[in-house]
Amino acid sequence: MTLPPVTTRFAPSPTGYLHLGHARAALFAATQAKEGRFVLRIEDIDQNRCRPEFEAAIYEDLSWLGLTWEQPVRRQSAHMSDYANVIAGLRRQEWVYPCFCTRTDIQREIAQAVSAPHGPDGPLYPGTCRELDEGLARERIAAGDPYALRLRMDEAIEAAGPLTWTDAARGKQTATPDIFGDVVIARKDMPTSYHLACVWDDALQGITLVTRGEDLFAATHIHRLLQRLLGLPTPQYHHHDLLVDAEGKKFSKRDHAPTLRALREAGKTPEDVWLMATA
Ligand code: GLU
């Protein structure tokens, strides 16, 4: 019996130049694909933060590292109507509700609450818009009030039933998406969110092994739930450890981690970068 080929992906957001941490993730995904497929996906749903020059640099830097990937590259910004259709399906199932709260509204509500449970992304949404009268919500939408869409977490979990996944680094995991509360699945300024677009595209592109850094481990709880609600297959997962600097801090844009192009300009070869990124 021949096993189906492994398909992995590297899914950067073009919000800056790639640094060594990205190189680690890209090389990890490409090598895990072995003889199978390696897919590059541009996660550019946030048009305020993404720039064409950063996207062009992604192709250039990855080619310089010696990587090749399938064509055509899926650019999420070109598929916003797909995500809107997926969300419309979730709305018909009533697993989703509109939320008109601003960040300030949410902070105020939390400050007044007796208890404010926290999740992986900070304090959980206090549920202000959850029971909003439907007619009123429709009126506000018709009047052009900006709104996000949130998942009714308890009902979604009940509909989904028990969820697990297998992580190559940590073994069998039980998904507990409730740790995120009523998570946003479509942002106010766009008809999707990272979670929804990622899950949809992983399935559409036939990804069998999702590899990404440990910093995204918690997101998999939500991804498993969305996969079940949308009837999508469950890939295998491998959350790899992150590259840290001399002080043990993870490489990040914010901390001015050296970019691949800066390393190249400083005379490093692709082989040097492979060694640094896979250490
Ligand atoms: N676009 C995400 C990032 O750049 C990666 C998402 C993923 O691998 O699931 O952090």
py3Dmol code that shows the C-alpha trace and the ligand (Angstrom):
import py3Dmol

protein = """\
ATOM      1  CA  MET A   1       0.000   0.000   0.000  1.00  0.00           C
ATOM      2  CA  THR A   2       1.374   3.433  -0.854  1.00  0.00           C
ATOM      3  CA  LEU A   3       0.644   6.230   1.587  1.00  0.00           C
ATOM      4  CA  PRO A   4      -0.739   9.491   0.154  1.00  0.00           C
ATOM      5  CA  PRO A   5       1.985  12.132  -0.152  1.00  0.00           C
ATOM      6  CA  VAL A   6       2.425  14.566   2.733  1.00  0.00           C
ATOM      7  CA  THR A   7       1.351  18.133   1.933  1.00  0.00           C
ATOM      8  CA  THR A   8       2.678  20.933   4.121  1.00  0.00           C
ATOM      9  CA  ARG A   9       2.496  24.692   3.890  1.00  0.00           C
ATOM     10  CA  PHE A  10       4.282  27.847   4.941  1.00  0.00           C
ATOM     11  CA  ALA A  11       1.778  30.669   5.414  1.00  0.00           C
ATOM     12  CA  PRO A  12       3.472  34.017   6.096  1.00  0.00           C
ATOM     13  CA  SER A  13       1.728  37.382   6.355  1.00  0.00           C
ATOM     14  CA  PRO A  14       3.497  40.047   4.289  1.00  0.00           C
ATOM     15  CA  THR A  15       3.617  42.614   7.089  1.00  0.00           C
ATOM     16  CA  GLY A  16       7.410  42.882   7.166  1.00  0.00           C
ATOM     17  CA  TYR A  17      10.555  41.216   5.884  1.00  0.00           C
ATOM     18  CA  LEU A  18      11.123  37.566   6.758  1.00  0.00           C
ATOM     19  CA  HIS A  19      13.532  36.946   9.642  1.00  0.00           C
ATOM     20  CA  LEU A  20      15.303  33.848  10.940  1.00  0.00           C
ATOM     21  CA  GLY A  21      12.197  32.661  12.790  1.00  0.00           C
ATOM     22  CA  HIS A  22      10.317  32.600   9.479  1.00  0.00           C
ATOM     23  CA  ALA A  23      13.201  30.766   7.838  1.00  0.00           C
ATOM     24  CA  ARG A  24      12.935  28.109  10.534  1.00  0.00           C
ATOM     25  CA  ALA A  25       9.193  27.690   9.903  1.00  0.00           C
ATOM     26  CA  ALA A  26       9.599  27.635   6.103  1.00  0.00           C
ATOM     27  CA  LEU A  27      12.466  25.134   6.144  1.00  0.00           C
ATOM     28  CA  PHE A  28      10.652  22.963   8.662  1.00  0.00           C
ATOM     29  CA  ALA A  29       7.529  22.816   6.478  1.00  0.00           C
ATOM     30  CA  ALA A  30       9.508  22.214   3.282  1.00  0.00           C
ATOM     31  CA  THR A  31      11.576  19.390   4.763  1.00  0.00           C
ATOM     32  CA  GLN A  32       8.559  17.735   6.420  1.00  0.00           C
ATOM     33  CA  ALA A  33       6.894  17.558   2.986  1.00  0.00           C
ATOM     34  CA  LYS A  34       9.693  15.181   1.956  1.00  0.00           C
ATOM     35  CA  GLU A  35       8.734  13.850  -1.481  1.00  0.00           C
ATOM     36  CA  GLY A  36       5.203  15.275  -1.151  1.00  0.00           C
ATOM     37  CA  ARG A  37       3.843  18.771  -1.815  1.00  0.00           C
ATOM     38  CA  PHE A  38       5.047  22.027  -0.274  1.00  0.00           C
ATOM     39  CA  VAL A  39       2.615  24.922  -0.539  1.00  0.00           C
ATOM     40  CA  LEU A  40       3.309  28.609   0.045  1.00  0.00           C
ATOM     41  CA  ARG A  41       0.259  30.657   1.046  1.00  0.00           C
ATOM     42  CA  ILE A  42       0.183  34.408   1.454  1.00  0.00           C
ATOM     43  CA  GLU A  43      -1.998  35.324   4.444  1.00  0.00           C
ATOM     44  CA  ASP A  44      -2.744  38.905   3.517  1.00  0.00           C
ATOM     45  CA  ILE A  45      -6.323  39.408   4.733  1.00  0.00           C
ATOM     46  CA  ASP A  46      -5.263  42.453   6.730  1.00  0.00           C
ATOM     47  CA  GLN A  47      -4.867  44.942   3.913  1.00  0.00           C
ATOM     48  CA  ASN A  48      -3.932  47.729   6.345  1.00  0.00           C
ATOM     49  CA  ARG A  49      -0.788  45.909   7.422  1.00  0.00           C
ATOM     50  CA  CYS A  50       0.243  43.946   4.332  1.00  0.00           C
ATOM     51  CA  ARG A  51       2.461  45.494   1.627  1.00  0.00           C
ATOM     52  CA  PRO A  52       3.228  44.282  -1.928  1.00  0.00           C
ATOM     53  CA  GLU A  53       6.940  44.880  -1.387  1.00  0.00           C
ATOM     54  CA  PHE A  54       6.950  42.487   1.575  1.00  0.00           C
ATOM     55  CA  GLU A  55       5.152  39.871  -0.523  1.00  0.00           C
ATOM     56  CA  ALA A  56       7.708  40.245  -3.321  1.00  0.00           C
ATOM     57  CA  ALA A  57      10.474  39.913  -0.722  1.00  0.00           C
ATOM     58  CA  ILE A  58       8.963  36.635   0.563  1.00  0.00           C
ATOM     59  CA  TYR A  59       9.323  35.045  -2.891  1.00  0.00           C
ATOM     60  CA  GLU A  60      12.824  36.433  -3.286  1.00  0.00           C
ATOM     61  CA  ASP A  61      14.070  35.392   0.157  1.00  0.00           C
ATOM     62  CA  LEU A  62      12.630  31.874  -0.035  1.00  0.00           C
ATOM     63  CA  SER A  63      14.099  31.359  -3.517  1.00  0.00           C
ATOM     64  CA  TRP A  64      17.455  32.579  -2.227  1.00  0.00           C
ATOM     65  CA  LEU A  65      17.210  29.889   0.480  1.00  0.00           C
ATOM     66  CA  GLY A  66      16.768  27.355  -2.320  1.00  0.00           C
ATOM     67  CA  LEU A  67      13.095  26.561  -1.706  1.00  0.00           C
ATOM     68  CA  THR A  68      10.572  25.837  -4.447  1.00  0.00           C
ATOM     69  CA  TRP A  69       6.808  25.627  -4.016  1.00  0.00           C
ATOM     70  CA  GLU A  70       3.669  24.850  -5.925  1.00  0.00           C
ATOM     71  CA  GLN A  71       2.186  27.394  -8.331  1.00  0.00           C
ATOM     72  CA  PRO A  72      -0.056  29.279  -8.349  1.00  0.00           C
ATOM     73  CA  VAL A  73       0.390  30.716  -4.858  1.00  0.00           C
ATOM     74  CA  ARG A  74      -2.893  31.288  -3.043  1.00  0.00           C
ATOM     75  CA  ARG A  75      -3.175  34.868  -1.873  1.00  0.00           C
ATOM     76  CA  GLN A  76      -5.980  35.138   0.651  1.00  0.00           C
ATOM     77  CA  SER A  77      -6.871  38.724  -0.263  1.00  0.00           C
ATOM     78  CA  ALA A  78      -8.047  37.434  -3.657  1.00  0.00           C
ATOM     79  CA  HIS A  79     -10.577  35.088  -2.063  1.00  0.00           C
ATOM     80  CA  MET A  80     -12.505  37.263   0.379  1.00  0.00           C
ATOM     81  CA  SER A  81     -15.844  36.290  -1.175  1.00  0.00           C
ATOM     82  CA  ASP A  82     -15.086  32.582  -0.528  1.00  0.00           C
ATOM     83  CA  TYR A  83     -14.654  33.321   3.171  1.00  0.00           C
ATOM     84  CA  ALA A  84     -17.808  35.457   3.200  1.00  0.00           C
ATOM     85  CA  ASN A  85     -19.749  32.476   1.781  1.00  0.00           C
ATOM     86  CA  VAL A  86     -18.335  30.144   4.417  1.00  0.00           C
ATOM     87  CA  ILE A  87     -19.363  32.579   7.148  1.00  0.00           C
ATOM     88  CA  ALA A  88     -22.837  32.950   5.646  1.00  0.00           C
ATOM     89  CA  GLY A  89     -23.221  29.183   6.117  1.00  0.00           C
ATOM     90  CA  LEU A  90     -22.258  29.445   9.799  1.00  0.00           C
ATOM     91  CA  ARG A  91     -24.735  32.314  10.235  1.00  0.00           C
ATOM     92  CA  ARG A  92     -27.539  30.189   8.809  1.00  0.00           C
ATOM     93  CA  GLN A  93     -26.757  27.605  11.491  1.00  0.00           C
ATOM     94  CA  GLU A  94     -27.047  30.376  14.112  1.00  0.00           C
ATOM     95  CA  TRP A  95     -23.597  29.605  15.533  1.00  0.00           C
ATOM     96  CA  VAL A  96     -22.565  33.173  14.869  1.00  0.00           C
ATOM     97  CA  TYR A  97     -23.862  36.541  16.088  1.00  0.00           C
ATOM     98  CA  PRO A  98     -23.066  40.152  15.215  1.00  0.00           C
ATOM     99  CA  CYS A  99     -21.101  42.138  17.787  1.00  0.00           C
ATOM    100  CA  PHE A 100     -21.112  45.936  17.629  1.00  0.00           C
ATOM    101  CA  CYS A 101     -18.810  46.501  20.618  1.00  0.00           C
ATOM    102  CA  THR A 102     -15.742  48.671  20.261  1.00  0.00           C
ATOM    103  CA  ARG A 103     -12.552  47.817  22.094  1.00  0.00           C
ATOM    104  CA  THR A 104     -13.418  50.531  24.626  1.00  0.00           C
ATOM    105  CA  ASP A 105     -16.909  49.088  25.202  1.00  0.00           C
ATOM    106  CA  ILE A 106     -15.365  45.689  25.908  1.00  0.00           C
ATOM    107  CA  GLN A 107     -12.733  47.109  28.265  1.00  0.00           C
ATOM    108  CA  ARG A 108     -15.378  49.081  30.158  1.00  0.00           C
ATOM    109  CA  GLU A 109     -17.604  46.039  30.503  1.00  0.00           C
ATOM    110  CA  ILE A 110     -14.719  43.906  31.733  1.00  0.00           C
ATOM    111  CA  ALA A 111     -13.640  46.547  34.259  1.00  0.00           C
ATOM    112  CA  GLN A 112     -17.158  46.486  35.762  1.00  0.00           C
ATOM    113  CA  ALA A 113     -17.477  42.697  35.816  1.00  0.00           C
ATOM    114  CA  VAL A 114     -17.092  40.716  39.028  1.00  0.00           C
ATOM    115  CA  SER A 115     -14.761  38.286  37.321  1.00  0.00           C
ATOM    116  CA  ALA A 116     -12.944  38.518  33.981  1.00  0.00           C
ATOM    117  CA  PRO A 117     -11.748  35.131  32.754  1.00  0.00           C
ATOM    118  CA  HIS A 118      -8.679  35.166  30.505  1.00  0.00           C
ATOM    119  CA  GLY A 119      -7.910  33.079  27.433  1.00  0.00           C
ATOM    120  CA  PRO A 120      -4.854  32.718  25.191  1.00  0.00           C
ATOM    121  CA  ASP A 121      -5.561  36.117  23.573  1.00  0.00           C
ATOM    122  CA  GLY A 122      -6.365  38.013  26.791  1.00  0.00           C
ATOM    123  CA  PRO A 123      -9.655  38.617  28.619  1.00  0.00           C
ATOM    124  CA  LEU A 124     -12.643  36.761  27.163  1.00  0.00           C
ATOM    125  CA  TYR A 125     -15.435  38.691  25.497  1.00  0.00           C
ATOM    126  CA  PRO A 126     -18.013  39.448  28.218  1.00  0.00           C
ATOM    127  CA  GLY A 127     -20.954  38.539  25.949  1.00  0.00           C
ATOM    128  CA  THR A 128     -22.505  42.014  25.668  1.00  0.00           C
ATOM    129  CA  CYS A 129     -24.027  41.520  22.187  1.00  0.00           C
ATOM    130  CA  ARG A 130     -24.833  37.838  22.597  1.00  0.00           C
ATOM    131  CA  GLU A 131     -28.480  38.302  23.516  1.00  0.00           C
ATOM    132  CA  LEU A 132     -29.058  41.445  21.499  1.00  0.00           C
ATOM    133  CA  ASP A 133     -32.580  41.544  20.066  1.00  0.00           C
ATOM    134  CA  GLU A 134     -32.422  40.227  16.495  1.00  0.00           C
ATOM    135  CA  GLY A 135     -34.595  42.995  15.062  1.00  0.00           C
ATOM    136  CA  LEU A 136     -32.426  45.627  16.710  1.00  0.00           C
ATOM    137  CA  ALA A 137     -29.270  43.985  15.385  1.00  0.00           C
ATOM    138  CA  ARG A 138     -30.754  43.972  11.866  1.00  0.00           C
ATOM    139  CA  GLU A 139     -31.613  47.664  12.162  1.00  0.00           C
ATOM    140  CA  ARG A 140     -28.096  48.542  13.263  1.00  0.00           C
ATOM    141  CA  ILE A 141     -26.611  46.535  10.390  1.00  0.00           C
ATOM    142  CA  ALA A 142     -28.961  48.254   7.914  1.00  0.00           C
ATOM    143  CA  ALA A 143     -27.916  51.629   9.357  1.00  0.00           C
ATOM    144  CA  GLY A 144     -24.292  50.804   8.586  1.00  0.00           C
ATOM    145  CA  ASP A 145     -23.040  50.210  12.160  1.00  0.00           C
ATOM    146  CA  PRO A 146     -19.766  48.302  11.918  1.00  0.00           C
ATOM    147  CA  TYR A 147     -19.930  44.827  13.429  1.00  0.00           C
ATOM    148  CA  ALA A 148     -17.765  41.758  13.895  1.00  0.00           C
ATOM    149  CA  LEU A 149     -19.126  38.213  13.919  1.00  0.00           C
ATOM    150  CA  ARG A 150     -18.531  36.050  16.975  1.00  0.00           C
ATOM    151  CA  LEU A 151     -18.998  32.347  17.487  1.00  0.00           C
ATOM    152  CA  ARG A 152     -21.571  31.241  20.096  1.00  0.00           C
ATOM    153  CA  MET A 153     -18.924  29.098  21.684  1.00  0.00           C
ATOM    154  CA  ASP A 154     -21.076  26.951  23.980  1.00  0.00           C
ATOM    155  CA  GLU A 155     -23.568  26.092  21.239  1.00  0.00           C
ATOM    156  CA  ALA A 156     -20.847  25.468  18.680  1.00  0.00           C
ATOM    157  CA  ILE A 157     -19.061  23.106  21.074  1.00  0.00           C
ATOM    158  CA  GLU A 158     -22.273  21.259  21.785  1.00  0.00           C
ATOM    159  CA  ALA A 159     -22.967  20.856  18.067  1.00  0.00           C
ATOM    160  CA  ALA A 160     -19.402  19.722  17.379  1.00  0.00           C
ATOM    161  CA  GLY A 161     -19.058  17.106  20.130  1.00  0.00           C
ATOM    162  CA  PRO A 162     -15.657  15.925  21.441  1.00  0.00           C
ATOM    163  CA  LEU A 163     -12.649  17.023  19.393  1.00  0.00           C
ATOM    164  CA  THR A 164      -9.047  15.845  19.363  1.00  0.00           C
ATOM    165  CA  TRP A 165      -5.961  16.203  17.213  1.00  0.00           C
ATOM    166  CA  THR A 166      -2.580  14.569  17.006  1.00  0.00           C
ATOM    167  CA  ASP A 167       0.473  16.713  17.384  1.00  0.00           C
ATOM    168  CA  ALA A 168       3.719  15.101  16.228  1.00  0.00           C
ATOM    169  CA  ALA A 169       5.638  16.865  19.029  1.00  0.00           C
ATOM    170  CA  ARG A 170       3.171  16.479  21.917  1.00  0.00           C
ATOM    171  CA  GLY A 171       0.975  13.481  21.023  1.00  0.00           C
ATOM    172  CA  LYS A 172      -2.795  13.221  21.235  1.00  0.00           C
ATOM    173  CA  GLN A 173      -4.539  16.446  22.274  1.00  0.00           C
ATOM    174  CA  THR A 174      -8.079  17.176  23.386  1.00  0.00           C
ATOM    175  CA  ALA A 175      -9.404  20.389  21.884  1.00  0.00           C
ATOM    176  CA  THR A 176     -10.835  22.866  24.412  1.00  0.00           C
ATOM    177  CA  PRO A 177     -11.894  25.811  22.231  1.00  0.00           C
ATOM    178  CA  ASP A 178     -13.953  27.243  25.120  1.00  0.00           C
ATOM    179  CA  ILE A 179     -10.698  28.772  26.438  1.00  0.00           C
ATOM    180  CA  PHE A 180     -11.203  31.473  23.765  1.00  0.00           C
ATOM    181  CA  GLY A 181     -14.800  32.335  24.681  1.00  0.00           C
ATOM    182  CA  ASP A 182     -16.978  33.806  21.908  1.00  0.00           C
ATOM    183  CA  VAL A 183     -14.094  34.258  19.500  1.00  0.00           C
ATOM    184  CA  VAL A 184     -14.283  36.672  16.529  1.00  0.00           C
ATOM    185  CA  ILE A 185     -14.497  34.792  13.241  1.00  0.00           C
ATOM    186  CA  ALA A 186     -15.084  37.792  10.970  1.00  0.00           C
ATOM    187  CA  ARG A 187     -13.523  41.105  11.869  1.00  0.00           C
ATOM    188  CA  LYS A 188     -15.281  44.457  11.572  1.00  0.00           C
ATOM    189  CA  ASP A 189     -13.174  45.491   8.611  1.00  0.00           C
ATOM    190  CA  MET A 190     -13.144  42.191   6.709  1.00  0.00           C
ATOM    191  CA  PRO A 191     -15.396  39.189   6.042  1.00  0.00           C
ATOM    192  CA  THR A 192     -13.046  36.726   7.763  1.00  0.00           C
ATOM    193  CA  SER A 193     -10.416  36.238  10.461  1.00  0.00           C
ATOM    194  CA  TYR A 194      -7.075  34.441  10.557  1.00  0.00           C
ATOM    195  CA  HIS A 195      -8.752  31.354  12.085  1.00  0.00           C
ATOM    196  CA  LEU A 196     -11.457  30.987   9.460  1.00  0.00           C
ATOM    197  CA  ALA A 197      -9.320  31.728   6.390  1.00  0.00           C
ATOM    198  CA  CYS A 198      -6.554  29.431   7.630  1.00  0.00           C
ATOM    199  CA  VAL A 199      -8.842  26.465   8.294  1.00  0.00           C
ATOM    200  CA  TRP A 200     -10.672  26.891   4.999  1.00  0.00           C
ATOM    201  CA  ASP A 201      -7.502  27.159   2.951  1.00  0.00           C
ATOM    202  CA  ASP A 202      -5.741  24.281   4.695  1.00  0.00           C
ATOM    203  CA  ALA A 203      -8.633  22.042   3.637  1.00  0.00           C
ATOM    204  CA  LEU A 204      -8.968  23.528   0.152  1.00  0.00           C
ATOM    205  CA  GLN A 205      -5.265  23.094  -0.522  1.00  0.00           C
ATOM    206  CA  GLY A 206      -5.267  19.508   0.761  1.00  0.00           C
ATOM    207  CA  ILE A 207      -2.806  20.192   3.592  1.00  0.00           C
ATOM    208  CA  THR A 208      -2.268  16.905   5.425  1.00  0.00           C
ATOM    209  CA  LEU A 209       0.338  18.161   7.920  1.00  0.00           C
ATOM    210  CA  VAL A 210       0.054  21.651   9.399  1.00  0.00           C
ATOM    211  CA  THR A 211       3.464  22.721  10.669  1.00  0.00           C
ATOM    212  CA  ARG A 212       3.890  26.012  12.513  1.00  0.00           C
ATOM    213  CA  GLY A 213       5.558  27.467  15.571  1.00  0.00           C
ATOM    214  CA  GLU A 214       4.541  26.620  19.116  1.00  0.00           C
ATOM    215  CA  ASP A 215       3.275  30.186  19.514  1.00  0.00           C
ATOM    216  CA  LEU A 216       0.252  29.132  17.434  1.00  0.00           C
ATOM    217  CA  PHE A 217      -0.450  25.953  19.393  1.00  0.00           C
ATOM    218  CA  ALA A 218      -3.526  27.387  21.148  1.00  0.00           C
ATOM    219  CA  ALA A 219      -5.097  28.404  17.823  1.00  0.00           C
ATOM    220  CA  THR A 220      -5.468  24.720  16.962  1.00  0.00           C
ATOM    221  CA  HIS A 221      -8.249  24.421  19.579  1.00  0.00           C
ATOM    222  CA  ILE A 222     -10.346  26.819  17.498  1.00  0.00           C
ATOM    223  CA  HIS A 223      -9.225  25.323  14.204  1.00  0.00           C
ATOM    224  CA  ARG A 224     -10.449  21.869  15.190  1.00  0.00           C
ATOM    225  CA  LEU A 225     -13.831  23.311  16.140  1.00  0.00           C
ATOM    226  CA  LEU A 226     -14.182  25.222  12.863  1.00  0.00           C
ATOM    227  CA  GLN A 227     -13.146  22.148  10.883  1.00  0.00           C
ATOM    228  CA  ARG A 228     -15.926  20.127  12.506  1.00  0.00           C
ATOM    229  CA  LEU A 229     -18.563  22.856  12.074  1.00  0.00           C
ATOM    230  CA  LEU A 230     -17.623  23.231   8.412  1.00  0.00           C
ATOM    231  CA  GLY A 231     -17.327  19.490   7.723  1.00  0.00           C
ATOM    232  CA  LEU A 232     -13.626  19.739   6.824  1.00  0.00           C
ATOM    233  CA  PRO A 233     -11.007  16.990   7.311  1.00  0.00           C
ATOM    234  CA  THR A 234      -8.558  17.035  10.241  1.00  0.00           C
ATOM    235  CA  PRO A 235      -4.909  17.360   9.256  1.00  0.00           C
ATOM    236  CA  GLN A 236      -2.024  16.170  11.425  1.00  0.00           C
ATOM    237  CA  TYR A 237      -0.203  18.916  13.301  1.00  0.00           C
ATOM    238  CA  HIS A 238       3.401  19.558  14.209  1.00  0.00           C
ATOM    239  CA  HIS A 239       4.019  22.664  16.291  1.00  0.00           C
ATOM    240  CA  HIS A 240       7.757  23.157  16.312  1.00  0.00           C
ATOM    241  CA  ASP A 241       9.831  25.016  18.880  1.00  0.00           C
ATOM    242  CA  LEU A 242      10.794  28.600  18.199  1.00  0.00           C
ATOM    243  CA  LEU A 243      14.182  30.033  17.530  1.00  0.00           C
ATOM    244  CA  VAL A 244      15.371  32.122  20.468  1.00  0.00           C
ATOM    245  CA  ASP A 245      18.065  34.768  20.711  1.00  0.00           C
ATOM    246  CA  ALA A 246      21.018  34.745  23.103  1.00  0.00           C
ATOM    247  CA  GLU A 247      18.743  35.961  25.943  1.00  0.00           C
ATOM    248  CA  GLY A 248      16.227  33.186  25.281  1.00  0.00           C
ATOM    249  CA  LYS A 249      13.662  35.538  23.711  1.00  0.00           C
ATOM    250  CA  LYS A 250      11.785  34.444  20.589  1.00  0.00           C
ATOM    251  CA  PHE A 251      12.753  36.072  17.289  1.00  0.00           C
ATOM    252  CA  SER A 252      10.193  38.646  16.283  1.00  0.00           C
ATOM    253  CA  LYS A 253       9.769  41.639  14.069  1.00  0.00           C
ATOM    254  CA  ARG A 254       9.039  43.768  17.095  1.00  0.00           C
ATOM    255  CA  ASP A 255      12.415  42.967  18.622  1.00  0.00           C
ATOM    256  CA  HIS A 256      14.206  43.726  15.357  1.00  0.00           C
ATOM    257  CA  ALA A 257      15.284  40.167  14.661  1.00  0.00           C
ATOM    258  CA  PRO A 258      17.776  40.151  11.772  1.00  0.00           C
ATOM    259  CA  THR A 259      15.924  39.872   8.482  1.00  0.00           C
ATOM    260  CA  LEU A 260      17.025  37.386   5.846  1.00  0.00           C
ATOM    261  CA  ARG A 261      17.941  40.232   3.537  1.00  0.00           C
ATOM    262  CA  ALA A 262      20.086  41.898   6.188  1.00  0.00           C
ATOM    263  CA  LEU A 263      21.908  38.605   6.731  1.00  0.00           C
ATOM    264  CA  ARG A 264      22.359  38.241   2.967  1.00  0.00           C
ATOM    265  CA  GLU A 265      23.709  41.781   2.680  1.00  0.00           C
ATOM    266  CA  ALA A 266      26.083  41.051   5.541  1.00  0.00           C
ATOM    267  CA  GLY A 267      27.585  38.254   3.433  1.00  0.00           C
ATOM    268  CA  LYS A 268      25.825  35.198   4.871  1.00  0.00           C
ATOM    269  CA  THR A 269      25.190  32.381   2.403  1.00  0.00           C
ATOM    270  CA  PRO A 270      21.972  30.364   2.173  1.00  0.00           C
ATOM    271  CA  GLU A 271      23.891  27.492   3.828  1.00  0.00           C
ATOM    272  CA  ASP A 272      24.801  29.759   6.781  1.00  0.00           C
ATOM    273  CA  VAL A 273      21.158  30.744   7.168  1.00  0.00           C
ATOM    274  CA  TRP A 274      19.983  27.117   6.964  1.00  0.00           C
ATOM    275  CA  LEU A 275      22.356  26.291   9.824  1.00  0.00           C
ATOM    276  CA  MET A 276      21.280  29.273  11.911  1.00  0.00           C
ATOM    277  CA  ALA A 277      17.562  28.667  11.293  1.00  0.00           C
ATOM    278  CA  THR A 278      17.561  24.958  11.979  1.00  0.00           C
ATOM    279  CA  ALA A 279      19.833  25.059  15.051  1.00  0.00           C
TER     280      ALA A 279
END
"""
ligand_1 = """\
10
LIG
N 0.084 33.780 8.921
C 0.495 33.300 10.209
C 1.734 34.039 10.650
O 2.420 34.630 9.822
C 0.814 31.819 10.225
C -0.394 31.012 10.296
C -0.240 29.505 10.361
O 0.831 28.956 10.068
O -1.249 28.890 10.680
O 2.033 34.008 11.831
"""
view = py3Dmol.view(width=600, height=400)
view.addModel(protein, "pdb")
view.setStyle({"model": 0}, {"cartoon": {"style": "trace"}})
view.addModel(ligand_1, "xyz")
view.setStyle({"model": 1}, {"stick": {}})
view.zoomTo()
view.show()
